[in-house]
Amino acid sequence: RTPCSFCLAQRWGARALGRWGRRAAMADDDADVEVEAEAAEEAAEVEVELEDEVEAEAEAEADFGGAEEAEVDAEAAAAALVEGDDEVMVEEEEPAEPAEPEVDDLESPSALPRLQRPVAFAGRDATPNVFYSPCGILSSLSQGPFAQLLSGARADTGVKAGRYLFEAQVLELAPRTQLELRIGFSLPGSSLFLGDGSPEGVGFGRDGTYFVAEPGQVSSMHRAEACSPLRPRSVIGVLLNLDPSSKAANTLSLFLDGERAGPPQPIPSHLRGKALYPTVTFRGISVAVNFGGSGLQLRQLPFACTMLGRMAAAHAEAASSPPEARREVVFPVALPDAGFFDCVRRLQEAQPELLELSERKVAAWCAKSGLKPKHSPGTSHSVDRPCFDYGHAPLDGKGWRETLLTLAQMAGRSCLIAELGQNLVREEREAMLRKFPASVKKVAVVSIGAPSQAFRQWVHDTLKAEREAKQALAERRQLLAEASGVAIDEAQEPALPPEPPSVEEARFLPREDPEVPDVSAEALAEMYTKFSLPLQEEGFDEVRFEWSQRAEAEKLVRNWVLERKATFLVKGLKPGDWFKAKLDLWKVERKQLRDGHLAYVERRKSEGLAAAESESGVDLASVADIHDADGRGTPLYSSFKYEDWLLLGWRYELHLLAHAFLADVADDDIPGIPEDHVPYYFELYFGHKFEPKEKLGVTGVTGVVQLLKDPVELAENPNTTGPRLLRSALKREEPLASFVKGVEAFRRDRKRRLEAGDESAQLSFPKPSKAKAPPAKAAPKGAKAPAPAKALPAKAAPPGLLPGRVPGVMRPPLRGVRPPIAKAAPPGLRKPIAKAPPSTGAVKRPAPAELAGAPPTKRPVPAAGAAGAKSPIAKAPIAKRKPAPRA
């Protein structure tokens, strides 16, 4: 409990007087004046320490709403204590209060039979992080991931008539936490978070706001400053008046330390006549709740009133509780996007005692606590695995999963494991089952196949009830708008849902957000191959099939997995050793083919002969060596052109890809590469993009297969009706010679068809374009060349010189720096001596000894045409071109 100013003054006095007294006694004995001075200094230090404590505690109370009392200065408190005052009084002018609307109870509490059982908070009607002690202390986990979450608890007894009071007092404030306290009443089974907009509860907030909502309300009906703010040290009294004979009937009142904090607040008409249950929503605090069952009342009100714990039995309603039975843990099992979360909702309606443990439940808890994601959800966001991006590491890291499971078991709760993907994987199911003791009954509820008649009836009834409720809300909104004079924009009003389908046509409830899948594609790609149905040998006491029986359900799961294998990429796939060895060998053999073809062409040219065409008559089946097809050194590929080499490369590489994929996947359910996935796997294996349009002039895998003819093909998937599969018609270890023979046979066939006049046999592949610099324009005679902004392409060098070299010009020693190239001057112009480039660290030729110390001289320029005249040392002059005469 935070100490009051009087307590702080006492604390200050004890410290200061104690230390000062000891020092003063020493001064009397030793007559040491310096000791007295030290004692005075220490007393001043104690006073400063107490002032710091007051400020820190004032900050905590100010955050909750009790700053008024914490503003009393510590120095004034200490002075008051020295003067003998017992308390520090803060004089305030209080306005005149209206007459108290409540009167004393006309009947004694003992006049009616009282409730015989104690009123307490229900363990199953609270958030999992809440603790409630028998002495009435309500607290929760307030550190780590739970520091940002609201906690809520509802009592196990409701009030349906009469006038009754219960009390609460804050005992502890958690530091560095956004504190919250809301206290009031709500309907059983409704939201535990007062003030979240639900019309099924009313209450007061710590800032004095009265939380109230009407079904179909046009705007927020919360009433700010309906009462004084709640103070942490005050006893908070909440009075519910359902007595029809009272002037303040159907109202809710708040009292602080026995004094009314504000006028009675009306209870909405839709809550009247229903049992209302005490409810507390809080965060970062511990609170004592007194129902007064033992007759205790912490603060007397201005009138006599009965405590809620001593209410008449006729005015009480007990919350429904499940019969005493063995605790259960239930695993619902269904395929994604096939009614899993509808089954979860139906199970909770049938067994409300089940506590749902899932990530989507915690995400909804975060939303109720006012938390919002920092960024838009990514592609991994789904209903089953929502993104946690709230800016709080303990919460975003999902370290609360094990904590919630432990809390549920310690509280003796039956659990509903609503994890769609996890419940379909055997390893995940077994790991979760091991966390529950043998005393807990373990049940798997499988809902796969066509929904049962009972389920379709439930869907029909649910849709019908929701439509009727929304229609009633729309009518109520219209009435409220007319009564309040607010115009409703019909265009912005939500449209009524369509008429519910018949029972025979009903399947599932509409999705809350059609854009969010049950399970993301990324998560499915990692786990779908492991999907299976639960078995009793995994540790289940019961496996119940709601729709199709086991044999049919297993077949449906099998077909579902095969369909995904035909459409999903294989995650984590990497080229295997066989492919790497084949690819290295292909690079060597391809170079050997190119070298052999080049050597053959050079040999024919040196002999003065054209490339022979006699090999066209060689029987391909009889060729044993593709590098010497006719026994005279003529390779089988001697007539290959650009198109033939390209065809050979594409045929062989796609053949390698088709077989390597099968070897690396090693899954009989995937007999080939789906047509849509060929570009992805081609780039994965070969390291460059699949570009048929740029290389072959065709579009897509279908165009490539039609052009190549052999050996790859697009075959139907034998396992499911999905995309076609890329497969190779040749054996895995087919030698390269077979591919060369195939391309040669294709070339001969095209040649024959062209000679017969079939122009469609002509192949025209896009050839790689080489970037060429635009040619330099010739300058007019007598004109100087303009200074180029950028380096111009080098002109052809004289015979015997390397390109880009000029006689007499040395190449600079720096690597990577290309020197400027000297140009020949136009006729009649003198070649200027180019300036030497800046020093780059090159070693210069030493001057002769006889010239050492002599002044520098210029070399005479020999006359043009003189014998022995040499070209000047060109040092990259930049000649200026005269502008060309205008036309």
Secondary structure, DSSP 8 states (H G I E B T S, - for coil): ----HHHHHHHHHHHHHHHHHHHHHHHHHHT-HHHHHHHHHHHHHHHHHHHHHHHHHHHHHHHHT-HHHHTS-HHHHHHHHHHT-S--------------S----SS-GGGS-B--S---EEEEEE-TTEEE-TTSEEEE--SGGGGGS-EEEEESEEE-SEEEEEEEEEEEE-TTS--EEEEEEE-TTS-SSTTSS-TTEEEEETTS-EE---TT-SS---BTTSS----TTS-EEEEEEE-TTSTTTTEEEEEETTEE-S--EE--GGGTTS-BEEEEEEESEEEEEE--TTS--SS--SS--EEGGG-BGGGEEE-----S---EEEEEE--TTSSHHHHHHHHHHH-TTEEEESHHHHHHHHHHTT---SS---TT--SSS----SS-HHHHTTTHHHHHHHHHHHTT-EEEE--HHHHTBHHHHHHHHTTS-TTSEEEEEE--SS--HHHHHHHHHHHHHHHHHHHHHHHHHHHHHHHHT----GGGS---------TTT------S-TTS-SS-HHHHHHHGGGB----GGGT-SEEEESSS-HHHHHHHHHHHHHHHHTTS--TT----HHHHHHHHHHHHHHHHHHHHHHHHHHHHHHTT-----GGGGS-GGG-S-TTSSSSSS--TTTT--HHHHHHHHHHHHHHHHHHHHHHHH--TT--SEEGGGHHHHHHHHHSS---HHHHTS--HHHHHHHHH-SSEEEE--SSSS-S-EEEESS-TT--HHHHHHHHHHHHHHHHHHHHTT-GGG-------------------TT------SS--------TTS-TT--TT----S-TT----------TT------------S-------GGGTT----------TT-TT-------------------
